[in-house]
Amino acid sequence: MPRPIIIDTDPGIDDAVAMLLALASPELEVLGITVVAGNVALPATFRNARAIVQLAGREDIGVFAGCPGPLSPGSARLGDAHGDGGLGDLALPEPASPLRPEHGVFWLIETLRQGAPQSITMCALGPLTNIATALVMAPDVAPAIAELVVMGGGTRGNMTPAAEFNIHCDPQAAALVFASGLPITLVPLDVTETVRSTPERIAPIAALPTRCGAAAASLLGPRRGLGRPPMAMHDPCVIAYLLAPDLFRGRQVHVAVETQSPLTEGMTVIDWRGRSGRPAYARAIETAEADDIYRLLAERLANLP
C-alpha cells in the first residue's frame, strides 16, 4: 500500500523538484498539496505548485492556498534566491486547472480528521505557518499524523548567522510545531547543503527524454538569470528520506526554536547531548548519501512525462 502524504510547500526551486520526486514515486500517495508564503508570495507559490502538478500530468491532485503571511509579528520574510517568479530560470505554462476554493488550512484539518490514527505523513518544505495554524485551530487532528518530516533549521543559518530560512520566516509557528509532541524528523540545512548539485549529478536527469527531466535539470542547474550556482537538494531530501531512509543517518534529540532574542530569532536549538533533560521526540538527520539521492531522483523522474 502506498504511504499517504500531504505536502506543505512554498515553491521554490527545490520545492518543485521535491514535488516531482513525490509524484514520480509509486510508494507515495499524495493526498493533496497545501501552499504557504515563503520563497515567494502566496499567489506565486500557489501558481507554481499548480504548474508543477500540471507538468507531471497529475492534475487530479488538489493544490490549496494557505496562509499569506507568518504568525510571527512583522511582515513576511520573502526570499530572493528563487527569482521573482520562484522557479529561477524555468518558465512553465500557466496552470489550466481550476482554482480550489477551500483554504489550505481548512482542507488540511478536514483531511486529517478523516484519517485513521497515525495514517498520514506530513512533508513540510516551507515555513510551518499552515501546519501550526491547523494544530492551533484543531488540536484533535494531531493523532492522524504518523510523522512530520521538516526541512529546516540546523546549527548555522542562511538567513542570519543562527537561523535557516524556513524557520526564520515564521519562528512562532515553528516553535508551536516543535512543542506539539508530534513525531518529527528534522532534515536540517547542515545536511541538505551536502546534497549539492554538480554537472555530474545533474547529467543523468538532463539525459531523460521527458519534459519533467528537462525541468528538473533546469531547476537544479546554475541559476543563470540570478547569477547563482546550482541548487542543493534541500527539500527533495524530505521525499528521499521517505523513499530510502537507509540513505540518511540521525538520532533522537529534543529541538526547540528561539522566538525571543533579536540576535538568534528562528534558531533551532538541537540538544545533541541530552543536556536539557527534555524528551527527545524528534529525529535529527546528521548525514545523507548525496550521490545515491541524485541517482534515486533520476530513476524516479523517468516515471513522469
TAFENMO-V513229 format. One line per field, one symbol per residue. phi: phi as a letter, one per 20 degrees, with the letter a starting at -180 (. if undefined). A space follows every 10 residues. Layout:
phi = ???
//
This chain:
phi = .fefccddbc fnffgfffff fffedffdde frcdcbfagb fggfffffff ffgfgemcff efdcfdeeae ffgoefefec ednfeodmee ddfffefffe fffgffffff fffeefgldc eedddbgeff fffffffbgf egffefaddd ermpebdddc gdceggfffb ffffffffef nffddddegg effeeefcgf fegfffffec fffffffffe fgeffdmcfg efeffgffff ffebffeccb bfbeccdfcd effcgnfeee efdmffmefe eddefdbbef gfffffffff ffedf
//
